[in-house]
Amino acid sequence: MSHTIIVVITIVAYFLLLMAISYFTSRGSDNNSFFTGNRRAPWPIVAFAMLGAAISGVTFISVPGMVATKGYAYLQMVLGFIVGYFVIAFVLVPLFYKKNLISIYGYLADRFGPNTHLAGAWFFFVSKMLGAAVRFFVVCAVLQLLVFAPLNIPFVFNVIVTIALIWLYTVQGGVKTVIWTDTLKSFCLIMSVVLCIYFVAANLGYGFADLAGAIKEHPNTRMFFFDDPKDASYFWKQFIAGVFMAIAMNGLDQDIMQRSLACKGSAESQKNLIVSGILQFFVIALFLLLGSVFLLFFESHNMELPAKSDEIFGMVAQHGDVPVVVLILFVLGLISAAYSAAGSALTSLTTSFTVDILHAHEKQDEKRLARTRKITHLAMSTLMGLVIIVFYYISNQDAISAVYTLASYTYGPILGLFVYGMFWKKPVHDRLVPVVCIVAPALSWLIQWALLRYTGYQTSFELLLINAFLTVAGLMLISKKWQPIA
């Protein structure tokens, strides 16, 4: 049986399983279940689902490949993620539950005003659309290589088909469906990684003890980097950036928080976040171990590493010496990560656009609101497909770096708005807030360029902090104590 047929069968089987979950979870659904899951989700299920939510197709493809160039440096940032999850649990979650928010950006309307609310919602919209498109682009590119290219089908058709499948299973159930499909995704991802490690190691003739020794002795397993503060992998840069990246990309992201706010109460949501944050470290470590096994495979077969590290997993999965089950596991893990991540992104984008930008929940009855929600969902799906196609032709770096680079620019103003709103009580000139949110990322880019040009300092993901700081500084400048001269 050819690789193409195996991949197609795996995709069809997984999609049928998704449709079955969607059918059972969307029965009797309404607008409230789409947006909040009726706040009845049990926290252990949400915690396991959140574990999968943090792992996209980008993680599945890029993290094992990162070992070839960056070792285990990524775990420094993941340690920061854990601290960030504690901050989310004990600072943000009680606030969001107290205000009974459908969209977390409703807080900005209460604290600042309508213009700030729109600014936060639009920055989330851009952030999530770009980030989700980058993540899903990786999957579409791999599916193009494995399925569509051998059949002479163009990349555009590939994107249309995969986006249409995701729209189909999320259009009715919303976040309630997303939580259960994320649970399936978490199980499939962990199983795929563990079994891939086992089968590839067995192909190399390694038992458990031999494999552990080979990985330990390999030069590409360094985790901590304390020697050069100018280097992008320096520990404190990675760790601190990880803390604030977790807060911005999880606690201030409607996609992630929509799951947490589906729990029965604040205390259960906190348990979910703490457990999923700690477990995430061990799951990411598994992906890095898989990357080490891949490097051992390349070395034992005298294979040259590809120019793009994202291609390493796919090359091993298709290699003739590897059992076909590895290819099946690769495709299963990939599509489970991709379909779930894209589905939850579309759900959160639909929620935020409908609630924060259109304010349809305030203006329309249930029937009209359902129609508006479905039209918005279709529009979000179409736009995501277009962004994926554009990114396919302009991408030139490993995808996980692209995701975090984009996040540094787009989540910075959101982080700054929430920090100012929660720790400074002075009101601001609401109409000027969007200007601050645009100027801050522009100045951040200029600072990043100047530091590299004149000092040789490589700005890593701490760019997010610079961006947020500039946003807070800008809000202080436009606070009401600075009355404009008539």
C-alpha positions as CSV (number, residue, x, y, z in Angstrom):
1,M,0.0,0.0,0.0
2,S,1.4,3.4,-1.0
3,H,2.2,6.2,1.5
4,T,-0.5,8.4,-0.1
5,I,-3.3,5.9,0.5
6,I,-2.1,5.3,4.1
7,V,-2.3,9.0,4.8
8,V,-5.7,9.4,3.2
9,I,-7.1,6.5,5.2
10,T,-5.7,7.9,8.4
11,I,-7.2,11.4,7.7
12,V,-10.6,10.0,6.8
13,A,-10.8,7.8,9.9
14,Y,-9.8,10.6,12.2
15,F,-12.2,13.0,10.6
16,L,-15.1,10.6,11.0
17,L,-14.2,10.3,14.6
18,L,-14.3,14.1,14.9
19,M,-17.7,14.3,13.3
20,A,-19.0,11.7,15.7
21,I,-17.8,13.8,18.7
22,S,-19.2,16.9,17.1
23,Y,-22.6,15.2,16.6
24,F,-22.9,14.1,20.3
25,T,-21.6,17.3,21.8
26,S,-23.6,19.7,19.7
27,R,-27.0,18.1,20.3
28,G,-29.3,20.7,21.8
29,S,-26.7,23.4,21.5
30,D,-27.5,27.0,21.4
31,N,-25.5,30.3,21.4
32,N,-24.6,30.0,25.0
33,S,-23.2,26.5,24.6
34,F,-21.2,27.7,21.5
35,F,-19.7,30.7,23.4
36,T,-19.3,29.3,27.0
37,G,-20.2,25.6,26.9
38,N,-22.9,26.5,29.4
39,R,-20.1,26.6,32.1
40,R,-20.6,23.0,32.9
41,A,-17.3,21.4,31.7
42,P,-15.5,19.3,34.4
43,W,-12.1,20.7,35.2
44,P,-10.0,17.4,34.8
45,I,-11.4,17.1,31.2
46,V,-10.6,20.8,30.5
47,A,-7.1,20.4,31.9
48,F,-6.3,17.4,29.7
49,A,-7.9,19.3,26.7
50,M,-5.8,22.4,27.6
51,L,-2.7,20.3,27.4
52,G,-3.6,19.5,23.8
53,A,-4.6,23.1,23.1
54,A,-1.1,24.3,23.9
55,I,0.3,21.8,21.3
56,S,-0.4,22.7,17.7
57,G,0.8,21.2,14.5
58,V,3.7,23.6,14.8
59,T,4.8,22.0,18.0
60,F,4.4,18.6,16.5
61,I,6.6,19.5,13.5
62,S,8.9,22.2,14.8
63,V,9.9,21.2,18.3
64,P,11.6,17.9,17.4
65,G,13.3,19.7,14.6
66,M,14.5,22.5,16.9
67,V,16.9,20.0,18.6
68,A,19.1,20.0,15.6
69,T,19.9,23.8,15.9
70,K,18.9,24.8,19.4
71,G,19.2,21.7,21.6
72,Y,16.7,21.7,24.5
73,A,16.8,25.5,25.0
74,Y,13.0,25.6,24.4
75,L,12.5,24.1,27.9
76,Q,13.8,27.2,29.5
77,M,10.8,29.1,28.0
78,V,8.5,26.2,29.0
79,L,9.6,26.6,32.7
80,G,8.5,30.2,32.4
81,F,5.2,29.0,31.0
82,I,4.5,27.2,34.3
83,V,5.0,30.4,36.3
84,G,2.8,32.3,33.8
85,Y,0.0,29.7,34.3
86,F,0.0,30.3,38.0
87,V,-0.4,34.1,37.4
88,I,-3.3,33.4,35.1
89,A,-5.0,31.1,37.6
90,F,-4.7,33.5,40.6
91,V,-4.9,36.9,39.0
92,L,-6.9,36.8,35.8
93,V,-9.3,33.9,36.3
94,P,-11.0,35.4,39.4
95,L,-11.4,38.7,37.6
96,F,-13.0,37.1,34.5
97,Y,-15.4,35.0,36.6
98,K,-16.4,37.9,38.8
99,K,-17.4,39.9,35.7
100,N,-19.1,36.9,34.1
101,L,-17.5,37.6,30.8
102,I,-18.4,35.9,27.5
103,S,-15.3,37.4,25.9
104,I,-12.4,38.4,28.1
105,Y,-12.0,41.6,26.1
106,G,-15.2,42.8,27.7
107,Y,-13.0,43.8,30.7
108,L,-11.4,46.5,28.5
109,A,-14.8,48.1,27.8
110,D,-15.6,48.3,31.5
111,R,-12.1,49.6,32.5
112,F,-11.3,52.0,29.6
113,G,-14.2,52.5,27.1
114,P,-15.4,51.3,23.7
115,N,-12.4,52.3,21.7
116,T,-10.0,50.4,23.9
117,H,-12.4,47.4,23.8
118,L,-12.3,47.5,20.0
119,A,-8.5,47.9,20.0
120,G,-8.0,44.8,22.2
121,A,-10.5,42.8,20.2
122,W,-8.8,43.8,16.9
123,F,-5.4,43.0,18.1
124,F,-6.6,39.6,19.3
125,F,-8.2,39.1,15.9
126,V,-5.0,39.8,14.1
127,S,-2.9,37.8,16.6
128,K,-5.1,34.7,16.5
129,M,-5.7,34.8,12.8
130,L,-2.0,35.1,12.0
131,G,-0.9,32.6,14.7
132,A,-3.5,30.0,13.8
133,A,-2.7,30.4,10.1
134,V,1.0,29.9,10.7
135,R,0.3,26.8,12.7
136,F,-2.1,25.3,10.2
137,F,0.1,26.2,7.3
138,V,2.7,23.8,8.6
139,V,0.2,21.0,8.4
140,C,-1.1,21.9,5.0
141,A,2.5,22.0,3.7
142,V,3.1,18.4,5.0
143,L,-0.2,17.1,3.7
144,Q,0.7,18.7,0.3
145,L,4.0,16.7,0.3
146,L,2.4,13.4,1.4
147,V,-1.0,13.5,-0.3
148,F,-1.8,16.3,-2.7
149,A,1.4,16.7,-4.6
150,P,1.6,13.0,-5.5
151,L,-1.9,13.4,-6.9
152,N,-1.0,16.6,-8.8
153,I,-3.5,18.6,-6.7
154,P,-2.5,22.3,-6.1
155,F,-1.8,23.7,-2.6
156,V,-4.8,26.0,-2.8
157,F,-7.2,23.1,-3.1
158,N,-5.4,21.4,-0.2
159,V,-6.2,24.4,2.0
160,I,-9.8,24.7,0.8
161,V,-10.5,21.0,1.7
162,T,-8.9,21.1,5.1
163,I,-10.5,24.4,6.2
164,A,-13.9,23.1,5.0
165,L,-13.5,20.0,7.1
166,I,-12.7,22.0,10.2
167,W,-15.6,24.4,9.6
168,L,-18.0,21.5,9.2
169,Y,-17.3,19.9,12.6
170,T,-17.1,23.2,14.6
171,V,-19.9,25.2,13.1
172,Q,-22.6,24.0,15.5
173,G,-21.1,22.9,18.8
174,G,-18.5,25.7,19.5
175,V,-16.4,25.5,22.6
176,K,-18.3,22.5,24.0
177,T,-17.2,20.5,20.9
178,V,-13.7,22.0,21.0
179,I,-13.1,20.8,24.6
180,W,-13.9,17.2,23.7
181,T,-12.0,17.2,20.4
182,D,-9.0,18.7,22.3
183,T,-9.2,15.8,24.8
184,L,-9.0,13.4,21.8
185,K,-6.1,15.4,20.4
186,S,-4.2,15.3,23.7
187,F,-4.5,11.5,23.8
188,C,-3.5,11.1,20.1
189,L,-0.5,13.4,20.4
190,I,1.0,11.8,23.5
191,M,0.4,8.3,22.2
192,S,2.0,9.3,18.8
193,V,5.1,10.7,20.3
194,V,5.7,7.9,22.7
195,L,5.2,5.2,20.1
196,C,7.3,7.1,17.5
197,I,10.2,7.2,20.0
198,Y,9.8,3.4,20.6
199,F,9.6,2.3,17.0
200,V,12.4,4.6,15.7
201,A,14.7,3.6,18.6
202,A,13.9,-0.1,18.0
203,N,14.9,0.4,14.4
204,L,18.2,1.8,15.6
205,G,18.7,-1.2,17.9
206,Y,18.4,0.8,21.1
207,G,16.8,-0.6,24.3
208,F,15.6,1.9,26.9
209,A,19.0,2.1,28.8
210,D,21.0,2.4,25.5
211,L,18.7,5.1,24.2
212,A,18.9,7.1,27.4
213,G,22.7,6.9,27.3
214,A,22.9,7.9,23.7
215,I,20.7,10.9,24.2
216,K,22.6,12.0,27.3
217,E,25.9,11.9,25.5
218,H,24.7,13.7,22.4
219,P,25.9,17.3,22.0
220,N,22.5,18.6,21.0
221,T,20.8,18.0,24.4
222,R,22.0,21.1,26.2
223,M,19.1,22.7,28.1
224,F,20.5,25.7,30.1
225,F,22.3,28.6,28.5
226,F,23.8,31.0,31.1
227,D,27.1,32.0,29.4
228,D,26.1,34.8,26.9
229,P,23.4,37.4,27.8
230,K,23.5,38.7,24.2
231,D,22.5,35.3,22.8
232,A,18.9,34.6,22.0
233,S,19.0,31.3,24.0
234,Y,20.2,33.0,27.2
235,F,18.3,31.4,30.1
236,W,16.9,34.5,31.8
237,K,15.7,35.9,28.4
238,Q,13.9,32.7,27.6
239,F,12.5,32.1,31.1
240,I,11.1,35.6,31.7
241,A,9.8,35.8,28.1
242,G,8.1,32.4,28.8
243,V,6.3,33.8,31.8
244,F,4.9,36.8,30.0
245,M,4.4,34.8,26.7
246,A,2.2,32.4,28.7
247,I,0.2,35.2,30.2
248,A,-0.3,37.0,26.9
249,M,-0.9,33.9,24.7
250,N,-3.0,32.0,27.2
251,G,-4.5,34.2,29.9
252,L,-5.2,37.1,27.5
253,D,-6.2,34.9,24.5
254,Q,-9.9,34.3,24.0
255,D,-9.1,31.0,22.4
256,I,-7.5,29.5,25.5
257,M,-9.6,31.3,28.1
258,Q,-12.8,30.3,26.4
259,R,-12.0,26.7,27.6
260,S,-11.1,27.8,31.1
261,L,-14.3,29.9,31.4
262,A,-16.3,26.8,30.5
263,C,-15.5,25.3,33.9
264,K,-18.2,25.4,36.7
265,G,-16.4,28.1,38.7
266,S,-13.3,30.1,39.4
267,A,-11.7,27.4,41.7
268,E,-12.2,24.6,39.1
269,S,-10.7,26.8,36.4
270,Q,-7.7,27.5,38.6
271,K,-7.1,23.7,39.1
272,N,-7.4,23.2,35.4
273,L,-4.7,25.8,34.6
274,I,-2.2,24.7,37.2
275,V,-2.4,21.0,36.2
276,S,-2.2,21.6,32.5
277,G,0.7,24.1,32.9
278,I,2.8,21.6,34.8
279,L,2.0,18.7,32.5
280,Q,2.9,20.8,29.5
281,F,6.5,20.8,30.5
282,F,6.7,17.0,30.4
283,V,4.9,16.7,27.1
284,I,7.2,19.3,25.5
285,A,10.2,17.3,26.9
286,L,8.8,14.2,25.1
287,F,8.8,16.1,21.8
288,L,12.4,17.1,22.4
289,L,13.4,13.5,23.2
290,L,11.8,12.5,19.9
291,G,14.0,15.1,18.2
292,S,17.1,13.6,19.7
293,V,16.0,10.1,18.4
294,F,15.6,11.6,15.0
295,L,19.1,13.1,15.1
296,L,20.5,9.6,16.0
297,F,18.6,8.2,13.1
298,F,20.0,10.7,10.7
299,E,23.5,10.1,11.9
300,S,23.2,6.3,11.8
301,H,22.0,6.5,8.2
302,N,24.5,9.1,7.1
303,M,21.7,11.4,6.1
304,E,22.1,15.2,5.6
305,L,19.9,17.4,7.7
306,P,17.4,19.4,5.6
307,A,17.7,23.2,5.3
308,K,14.5,23.6,7.2
309,S,14.4,21.8,10.5
310,D,10.6,21.5,10.2
311,E,11.1,18.8,7.6
312,I,13.0,16.4,9.8
313,F,10.0,14.6,11.2
314,G,8.4,14.0,7.8
315,M,11.7,12.7,6.3
316,V,12.1,10.1,9.1
317,A,8.4,9.1,8.9
318,Q,8.6,8.3,5.2
319,H,12.1,6.6,5.3
320,G,12.1,3.1,3.9
321,D,13.9,1.6,6.9
322,V,11.2,2.9,9.3
323,P,8.1,0.8,9.9
324,V,5.0,2.1,8.2
325,V,3.3,2.5,11.6
326,V,5.5,5.5,12.2
327,L,4.1,7.2,9.2
328,I,0.5,6.5,10.5
329,L,1.4,7.8,13.9
330,F,3.0,10.9,12.3
331,V,-0.1,11.7,10.3
332,L,-2.4,10.9,13.3
333,G,-0.5,13.2,15.6
334,L,-0.2,15.9,12.9
335,I,-3.9,16.1,11.9
336,S,-5.1,15.7,15.5
337,A,-3.0,18.7,16.5
338,A,-3.9,20.7,13.4
339,Y,-7.6,20.1,13.2
340,S,-8.2,20.7,16.9
341,A,-6.0,23.9,17.0
342,A,-7.6,25.4,13.9
343,G,-11.1,24.5,15.1
344,S,-10.6,26.1,18.5
345,A,-9.1,29.2,16.8
346,L,-12.1,29.6,14.5
347,T,-14.4,29.2,17.5
348,S,-12.7,31.9,19.5
349,L,-12.4,34.2,16.5
350,T,-16.1,33.8,15.8
351,T,-16.9,34.5,19.5
352,S,-14.7,37.6,19.8
353,F,-15.8,39.1,16.4
354,T,-19.5,38.4,17.2
355,V,-19.4,39.7,20.8
356,D,-16.6,42.3,20.9
357,I,-16.7,43.9,17.4
358,L,-20.3,43.3,16.2
359,H,-21.9,43.4,19.7
360,A,-24.5,41.0,18.2
361,H,-25.3,39.4,21.5
362,E,-26.6,42.8,22.8
363,K,-28.6,43.7,19.7
364,Q,-30.1,40.5,18.3
365,D,-32.5,37.8,19.5
366,E,-31.4,34.1,19.7
367,K,-32.4,33.3,16.1
368,R,-30.7,36.3,14.5
369,L,-27.6,35.8,16.8
370,A,-27.3,32.2,15.6
371,R,-27.4,33.3,12.0
372,T,-24.8,36.1,12.6
373,R,-22.6,33.6,14.4
374,K,-22.7,31.1,11.6
375,I,-22.0,33.7,8.9
376,T,-19.1,35.0,11.0
377,H,-17.8,31.5,11.4
378,L,-17.8,31.0,7.6
379,A,-16.0,34.3,7.1
380,M,-13.3,33.5,9.6
381,S,-12.7,30.1,7.9
382,T,-12.4,31.8,4.5
383,L,-10.0,34.4,5.8
384,M,-7.8,31.9,7.5
385,G,-7.5,29.9,4.3
386,L,-6.4,33.0,2.4
387,V,-3.8,33.9,5.1
388,I,-2.4,30.3,5.0
389,I,-2.0,30.5,1.2
390,V,-0.1,33.8,1.5
391,F,2.2,32.5,4.3
392,Y,3.0,29.4,2.2
393,Y,4.7,31.6,-0.3
394,I,6.5,34.0,2.0
395,S,7.7,31.7,4.9
396,N,11.5,31.4,5.3
397,Q,12.0,30.4,9.0
398,D,11.0,27.6,11.3
399,A,7.3,27.9,12.1
400,I,7.5,28.0,15.9
401,S,9.8,30.9,15.8
402,A,7.4,32.7,13.4
403,V,4.5,32.1,15.8
404,Y,6.3,33.6,18.8
405,T,7.8,36.5,16.7
406,L,4.3,37.4,15.5
407,A,3.0,37.1,19.1
408,S,5.6,39.5,20.4
409,Y,4.3,42.2,18.2
410,T,0.5,41.6,18.4
411,Y,0.0,40.4,22.0
412,G,2.3,43.1,23.4
413,P,-0.4,45.8,23.3
414,I,-3.0,43.4,24.7
415,L,-0.7,42.6,27.6
416,G,0.0,46.3,28.2
417,L,-3.7,47.2,28.3
418,F,-4.5,44.5,30.9
419,V,-1.4,45.4,33.0
420,Y,-2.3,49.1,33.1
421,G,-6.0,48.4,33.7
422,M,-5.3,46.1,36.7
423,F,-2.4,48.0,38.4
424,W,-3.0,51.7,37.6
425,K,-6.4,53.3,38.3
426,K,-6.1,56.5,36.4
427,P,-8.5,56.8,33.5
428,V,-7.2,57.4,30.0
429,H,-8.4,59.2,26.9
430,D,-10.1,56.3,25.3
431,R,-10.1,57.6,21.8
432,L,-6.2,57.7,21.8
433,V,-5.7,54.1,23.0
434,P,-5.7,52.6,19.5
435,V,-2.9,55.0,18.5
436,V,-0.8,53.8,21.4
437,C,-1.5,50.2,20.5
438,I,-0.2,50.8,16.9
439,V,2.8,53.0,17.9
440,A,4.1,50.5,20.5
441,P,4.8,47.6,18.1
442,A,6.4,50.0,15.6
443,L,8.8,51.4,18.3
444,S,9.5,47.8,19.4
445,W,10.7,46.8,16.0
446,L,12.9,49.9,15.8
447,I,14.4,49.1,19.2
448,Q,15.1,45.5,18.2
449,W,16.8,46.7,15.0
450,A,18.9,49.3,16.8
451,L,20.1,46.9,19.5
452,L,21.2,44.4,16.9
453,R,22.8,47.0,14.7
454,Y,24.7,49.0,17.3
455,T,25.3,46.5,20.2
456,G,25.1,43.1,18.6
457,Y,22.3,42.2,21.2
458,Q,19.9,39.6,19.8
459,T,16.4,40.4,20.9
460,S,14.5,37.2,21.5
461,F,10.9,36.8,22.7
462,E,11.5,39.4,25.4
463,L,10.4,41.7,22.5
464,L,6.9,41.0,24.0
465,L,7.9,42.8,27.2
466,I,9.4,45.8,25.4
467,N,6.1,46.0,23.4
468,A,4.0,45.8,26.6
469,F,6.2,48.3,28.4
470,L,5.8,50.8,25.6
471,T,2.1,50.3,25.6
472,V,1.9,51.0,29.4
473,A,4.1,54.0,29.0
474,G,1.9,55.3,26.2
475,L,-1.2,54.8,28.3
476,M,0.4,56.8,31.2
477,L,1.1,59.6,28.7
478,I,-2.6,59.8,27.6
479,S,-4.0,59.4,31.1
480,K,-6.6,62.0,32.2
481,K,-4.0,63.8,34.3
482,W,-2.5,65.0,31.0
483,Q,-5.4,67.1,29.9
484,P,-5.1,68.2,26.2
485,I,-4.8,72.0,25.7
486,A,-8.0,73.5,24.1
